[in-house]
Amino acid sequence: MKLLILLFLALSAWADIGTVMVVKGQAQLNRSDQMLDIKSGMKLLTADEILTKAKSRVQVMLVDNTVITIGANTSFKFNDIKFDGSPDSKADMKASRGFFRCVTGEIGKIAPERFKVKTASATIGIRGTDFSADIMPKRELIRCYSGIISVQYASYLKEIKAGKMIELRENQIEIRDMKAQREKNRDQEVYQVVEKELDAPDMPAKDLSDMTTQQEQSKPSGGNPAVGGPFAAPIN
């Protein structure tokens, strides 16, 4: 009996937990301290860690159809993924640095309390969710696009609803509306354009106004509300 249990555990450890769907740029897979170049179609195993380089992205689909997009300069590890269609299914992952966005699959529906992503300083729980995290040396930005997430940080436990974001910085937290933050970022971009062009010699006021208007009109409509982060949607 003990032999059968050990055999089952060994097979589970080597069972596929997901697949690399798309690779852009350069990325490696740390598997049992062996570094492998990541390629599309590569199968993922428990304890695999994806490491991306600058200007690189990797998108994976787990066995429960959870889709995770991993941004540049990111470390993302699949500590424990189990999916058998029962409430005993679980997903335990960790992002040590960089950016990721996650759209949860079946585990988020049947066992949401067993779906966790740890960051450098917090733990994210979910309820049928699309969310992202940007992990930087001195702060973290966690955004919720749909559903609800819970964020545990130090002695705080906060519930973040769709359209909200939370910033974690030196034992301080701030919850903001993502739309308001996008407008603030947009206004700052316009100010920077104007400030830059004001340094140019003999720039007529009308030309400056037209230039700023063109900058605004040239921006694509819609898009990713996560500042500097990729969608957890197919990468073309």
DRENDO-1510 file (C-alpha; in Angstrom, 1 decimal, always signed):
<recs>
REC; n; res; u; v; w
REC; 1; MET; +0.0; +0.0; +0.0 .
REC; 2; LYS; +2.8; +2.4; +0.9 .
REC; 3; LEU; +4.5; +1.6; -2.4 .
REC; 4; LEU; +1.3; +2.5; -4.3 .
REC; 5; ILE; +1.1; +5.8; -2.5 .
REC; 6; LEU; +4.7; +6.7; -3.2 .
REC; 7; LEU; +4.2; +5.7; -6.8 .
REC; 8; PHE; +1.1; +7.9; -7.1 .
REC; 9; LEU; +2.9; +10.9; -5.5 .
REC; 10; ALA; +5.9; +10.4; -7.9 .
REC; 11; LEU; +3.6; +10.3; -10.9 .
REC; 12; SER; +1.7; +13.4; -9.7 .
REC; 13; ALA; +4.9; +15.3; -9.4 .
REC; 14; TRP; +5.8; +14.6; -13.0 .
REC; 15; ALA; +2.3; +15.1; -14.4 .
REC; 16; ASP; +1.8; +18.0; -16.8 .
REC; 17; ILE; +0.3; +21.0; -15.1 .
REC; 18; GLY; +0.1; +23.2; -18.2 .
REC; 19; THR; +1.5; +24.2; -21.5 .
REC; 20; VAL; +3.6; +27.2; -22.8 .
REC; 21; MET; +1.3; +28.7; -25.5 .
REC; 22; VAL; +3.4; +31.7; -26.7 .
REC; 23; VAL; +7.0; +32.9; -26.2 .
REC; 24; LYS; +8.1; +36.4; -27.2 .
REC; 25; GLY; +11.7; +37.3; -26.7 .
REC; 26; GLN; +14.0; +35.3; -24.4 .
REC; 27; ALA; +12.9; +33.2; -21.4 .
REC; 28; GLN; +14.2; +30.2; -19.5 .
REC; 29; LEU; +12.7; +27.5; -17.4 .
REC; 30; ASN; +14.3; +26.5; -14.1 .
REC; 31; ARG; +13.4; +22.8; -13.6 .
REC; 32; SER; +15.2; +21.1; -10.7 .
REC; 33; ASP; +18.0; +23.7; -10.9 .
REC; 34; GLN; +18.5; +22.9; -14.6 .
REC; 35; MET; +18.0; +25.9; -17.0 .
REC; 36; LEU; +16.0; +25.2; -20.2 .
REC; 37; ASP; +15.2; +27.5; -23.0 .
REC; 38; ILE; +11.4; +28.0; -23.2 .
REC; 39; LYS; +9.6; +27.1; -26.4 .
REC; 40; SER; +6.0; +27.1; -27.5 .
REC; 41; GLY; +4.3; +23.8; -26.8 .
REC; 42; MET; +6.6; +23.0; -23.8 .
REC; 43; LYS; +4.8; +21.1; -21.0 .
REC; 44; LEU; +5.1; +22.5; -17.5 .
REC; 45; LEU; +5.6; +20.5; -14.3 .
REC; 46; THR; +5.1; +21.2; -10.6 .
REC; 47; ALA; +7.8; +23.4; -9.2 .
REC; 48; ASP; +8.8; +24.8; -12.6 .
REC; 49; GLU; +9.9; +28.5; -12.6 .
REC; 50; ILE; +9.7; +30.8; -15.6 .
REC; 51; LEU; +12.3; +33.5; -15.9 .
REC; 52; THR; +11.9; +36.1; -18.5 .
REC; 53; LYS; +14.4; +38.7; -19.8 .
REC; 54; ALA; +14.0; +42.3; -21.0 .
REC; 55; LYS; +11.3; +42.8; -23.7 .
REC; 56; SER; +10.1; +39.3; -23.3 .
REC; 57; ARG; +6.7; +37.7; -22.6 .
REC; 58; VAL; +5.5; +34.2; -22.0 .
REC; 59; GLN; +1.9; +33.0; -22.0 .
REC; 60; VAL; +0.9; +29.7; -20.4 .
REC; 61; MET; -2.4; +27.8; -20.0 .
REC; 62; LEU; -2.8; +25.5; -17.0 .
REC; 63; VAL; -4.7; +22.2; -17.1 .
REC; 64; ASP; -7.8; +24.0; -15.7 .
REC; 65; ASN; -7.7; +26.6; -18.5 .
REC; 66; THR; -6.2; +29.3; -16.3 .
REC; 67; VAL; -4.3; +31.7; -18.6 .
REC; 68; ILE; -1.2; +33.5; -17.2 .
REC; 69; THR; +0.7; +36.1; -19.1 .
REC; 70; ILE; +4.2; +36.7; -17.7 .
REC; 71; GLY; +5.9; +40.0; -18.5 .
REC; 72; ALA; +9.5; +41.0; -18.9 .
REC; 73; ASN; +12.1; +40.6; -16.2 .
REC; 74; THR; +9.8; +38.4; -14.2 .
REC; 75; SER; +10.2; +35.3; -12.0 .
REC; 76; PHE; +7.0; +33.1; -11.8 .
REC; 77; LYS; +7.0; +29.7; -10.1 .
REC; 78; PHE; +4.3; +27.0; -10.1 .
REC; 79; ASN; +4.6; +25.7; -6.6 .
REC; 80; ASP; +1.7; +23.2; -6.7 .
REC; 81; ILE; -1.0; +22.8; -9.3 .
REC; 82; LYS; -3.6; +20.0; -8.9 .
REC; 83; PHE; -6.8; +19.7; -10.9 .
REC; 84; ASP; -9.2; +16.8; -11.0 .
REC; 85; GLY; -12.5; +18.6; -11.3 .
REC; 86; SER; -13.1; +18.3; -7.5 .
REC; 87; PRO; -13.0; +20.9; -4.7 .
REC; 88; ASP; -9.7; +19.4; -3.7 .
REC; 89; SER; -8.1; +21.0; -6.8 .
REC; 90; LYS; -5.6; +23.8; -6.0 .
REC; 91; ALA; -3.2; +26.3; -7.5 .
REC; 92; ASP; -0.3; +27.7; -5.5 .
REC; 93; MET; +2.0; +30.0; -7.4 .
REC; 94; LYS; +4.6; +32.7; -6.7 .
REC; 95; ALA; +5.8; +35.8; -8.5 .
REC; 96; SER; +9.0; +37.1; -7.0 .
REC; 97; ARG; +9.5; +40.0; -9.3 .
REC; 98; GLY; +8.2; +41.6; -12.5 .
REC; 99; PHE; +4.7; +41.6; -14.0 .
REC; 100; PHE; +2.0; +38.9; -14.6 .
REC; 101; ARG; -1.7; +38.9; -15.4 .
REC; 102; CYS; -3.9; +35.9; -14.7 .
REC; 103; VAL; -7.4; +35.0; -15.9 .
REC; 104; THR; -8.6; +32.1; -13.7 .
REC; 105; GLY; -10.1; +28.9; -15.1 .
REC; 106; GLU; -11.9; +26.0; -13.5 .
REC; 107; ILE; -10.1; +26.0; -10.2 .
REC; 108; GLY; -11.2; +29.6; -9.6 .
REC; 109; LYS; -14.8; +28.3; -10.0 .
REC; 110; ILE; -14.8; +25.1; -8.0 .
REC; 111; ALA; -12.2; +25.8; -5.4 .
REC; 112; PRO; -11.5; +29.6; -5.3 .
REC; 113; GLU; -10.3; +29.5; -1.7 .
REC; 114; ARG; -7.5; +27.1; -2.9 .
REC; 115; PHE; -6.2; +29.4; -5.6 .
REC; 116; LYS; -3.4; +31.6; -4.4 .
REC; 117; VAL; -0.6; +33.7; -5.9 .
REC; 118; LYS; +2.1; +34.9; -3.6 .
REC; 119; THR; +4.2; +38.0; -4.5 .
REC; 120; ALA; +7.3; +39.3; -2.9 .
REC; 121; SER; +5.3; +40.7; +0.1 .
REC; 122; ALA; +1.7; +39.7; -0.3 .
REC; 123; THR; -0.7; +36.8; -1.0 .
REC; 124; ILE; -3.5; +37.1; -3.5 .
REC; 125; GLY; -6.7; +35.1; -3.2 .
REC; 126; ILE; -9.5; +35.1; -5.8 .
REC; 127; ARG; -13.1; +34.7; -6.6 .
REC; 128; GLY; -13.5; +34.0; -10.4 .
REC; 129; THR; -11.1; +36.7; -11.4 .
REC; 130; ASP; -9.0; +38.5; -13.9 .
REC; 131; PHE; -6.1; +40.3; -12.1 .
REC; 132; SER; -2.5; +41.4; -12.4 .
REC; 133; ALA; +0.4; +42.3; -10.2 .
REC; 134; ASP; +3.5; +44.5; -10.9 .
REC; 135; ILE; +6.2; +43.6; -8.4 .
REC; 136; MET; +8.9; +46.2; -8.0 .
REC; 137; PRO; +11.8; +46.4; -5.4 .
REC; 138; LYS; +10.1; +48.9; -3.1 .
REC; 139; ARG; +6.4; +48.7; -4.0 .
REC; 140; GLU; +3.7; +46.5; -5.6 .
REC; 141; LEU; +0.7; +47.3; -7.7 .
REC; 142; ILE; -2.1; +44.7; -7.8 .
REC; 143; ARG; -5.1; +45.3; -10.0 .
REC; 144; CYS; -8.5; +43.6; -10.3 .
REC; 145; TYR; -10.2; +43.7; -13.7 .
REC; 146; SER; -13.2; +41.4; -12.9 .
REC; 147; GLY; -14.4; +39.4; -10.0 .
REC; 148; ILE; -12.9; +40.1; -6.5 .
REC; 149; ILE; -9.5; +39.4; -5.0 .
REC; 150; SER; -8.3; +39.4; -1.5 .
REC; 151; VAL; -4.9; +40.8; -0.7 .
REC; 152; GLN; -3.1; +39.8; +2.5 .
REC; 153; TYR; -0.2; +42.1; +3.3 .
REC; 154; ALA; +1.5; +42.3; +6.7 .
REC; 155; SER; -1.4; +42.5; +9.2 .
REC; 156; TYR; -3.8; +43.8; +6.6 .
REC; 157; LEU; -6.4; +41.7; +4.7 .
REC; 158; LYS; -8.2; +43.8; +2.0 .
REC; 159; GLU; -10.9; +42.9; -0.5 .
REC; 160; ILE; -10.4; +44.5; -3.9 .
REC; 161; LYS; -13.3; +44.6; -6.3 .
REC; 162; ALA; -13.2; +44.9; -10.1 .
REC; 163; GLY; -12.0; +48.3; -11.3 .
REC; 164; LYS; -9.9; +48.8; -8.2 .
REC; 165; MET; -6.1; +48.6; -7.6 .
REC; 166; ILE; -4.1; +48.4; -4.4 .
REC; 167; GLU; -0.6; +49.8; -3.9 .
REC; 168; LEU; +1.7; +48.2; -1.3 .
REC; 169; ARG; +4.6; +50.3; -0.1 .
REC; 170; GLU; +6.7; +49.9; +3.2 .
REC; 171; ASN; +3.9; +48.6; +5.3 .
REC; 172; GLN; +1.4; +51.1; +3.8 .
REC; 173; ILE; -1.5; +50.4; +1.5 .
REC; 174; GLU; -3.6; +52.5; -0.7 .
REC; 175; ILE; -6.6; +51.5; -2.7 .
REC; 176; ARG; -7.5; +53.5; -5.8 .
REC; 177; ASP; -9.9; +53.5; -8.7 .
REC; 178; MET; -8.1; +52.3; -11.9 .
REC; 179; LYS; -10.0; +54.7; -14.1 .
REC; 180; ALA; -9.0; +57.7; -12.0 .
REC; 181; GLN; -5.4; +56.4; -12.1 .
REC; 182; ARG; -5.4; +56.1; -15.9 .
REC; 183; GLU; -6.7; +59.6; -16.2 .
REC; 184; LYS; -3.9; +60.8; -13.9 .
REC; 185; ASN; -1.3; +59.0; -16.0 .
REC; 186; ARG; -2.8; +60.4; -19.2 .
REC; 187; ASP; -2.7; +63.9; -17.9 .
REC; 188; GLN; +0.9; +63.4; -16.8 .
REC; 189; GLU; +1.8; +62.1; -20.3 .
REC; 190; VAL; +0.3; +65.2; -21.9 .
REC; 191; TYR; +2.1; +67.5; -19.5 .
REC; 192; GLN; +5.4; +65.8; -20.3 .
REC; 193; VAL; +4.8; +66.2; -24.0 .
REC; 194; VAL; +4.1; +69.9; -23.6 .
REC; 195; GLU; +7.1; +70.4; -21.3 .
REC; 196; LYS; +9.4; +68.6; -23.7 .
REC; 197; GLU; +8.2; +70.7; -26.7 .
REC; 198; LEU; +8.5; +73.9; -24.8 .
REC; 199; ASP; +12.2; +73.4; -24.7 .
REC; 200; ALA; +12.3; +73.5; -28.5 .
REC; 201; PRO; +13.4; +76.8; -30.0 .
REC; 202; ASP; +10.8; +79.0; -31.8 .
REC; 203; MET; +7.9; +76.7; -31.3 .
REC; 204; PRO; +4.6; +78.6; -32.1 .
REC; 205; ALA; +1.9; +78.1; -29.6 .
REC; 206; LYS; -0.6; +76.8; -32.2 .
REC; 207; ASP; +1.9; +74.2; -33.4 .
REC; 208; LEU; +2.5; +73.1; -29.8 .
REC; 209; SER; -1.3; +72.8; -29.3 .
REC; 210; ASP; -1.7; +70.8; -32.5 .
REC; 211; MET; +1.2; +68.5; -31.6 .
REC; 212; THR; -0.3; +67.7; -28.2 .
REC; 213; THR; -3.7; +67.0; -29.8 .
REC; 214; GLN; -2.1; +64.6; -32.3 .
REC; 215; GLN; -0.4; +62.8; -29.5 .
REC; 216; GLU; -3.7; +62.2; -27.8 .
REC; 217; GLN; -5.5; +61.2; -31.0 .
REC; 218; SER; -2.8; +58.8; -32.0 .
REC; 219; LYS; -3.3; +56.6; -28.9 .
REC; 220; PRO; -5.3; +53.4; -29.6 .
REC; 221; SER; -8.7; +53.2; -28.0 .
REC; 222; GLY; -9.3; +50.7; -25.2 .
REC; 223; GLY; -6.4; +48.5; -24.3 .
REC; 224; ASN; -4.8; +47.3; -21.2 .
REC; 225; PRO; -5.6; +49.2; -18.0 .
REC; 226; ALA; -2.5; +47.8; -16.4 .
REC; 227; VAL; +0.2; +50.4; -16.8 .
REC; 228; GLY; +3.1; +48.9; -18.7 .
REC; 229; GLY; +1.7; +45.3; -18.5 .
REC; 230; PRO; +0.6; +42.8; -21.1 .
REC; 231; PHE; -2.9; +41.4; -21.4 .
REC; 232; ALA; -3.6; +37.9; -20.3 .
REC; 233; ALA; -5.1; +37.3; -23.7 .
REC; 234; PRO; -3.5; +35.6; -26.7 .
REC; 235; ILE; -0.2; +37.3; -27.7 .
REC; 236; ASN; -0.1; +37.9; -31.5 .
</recs>
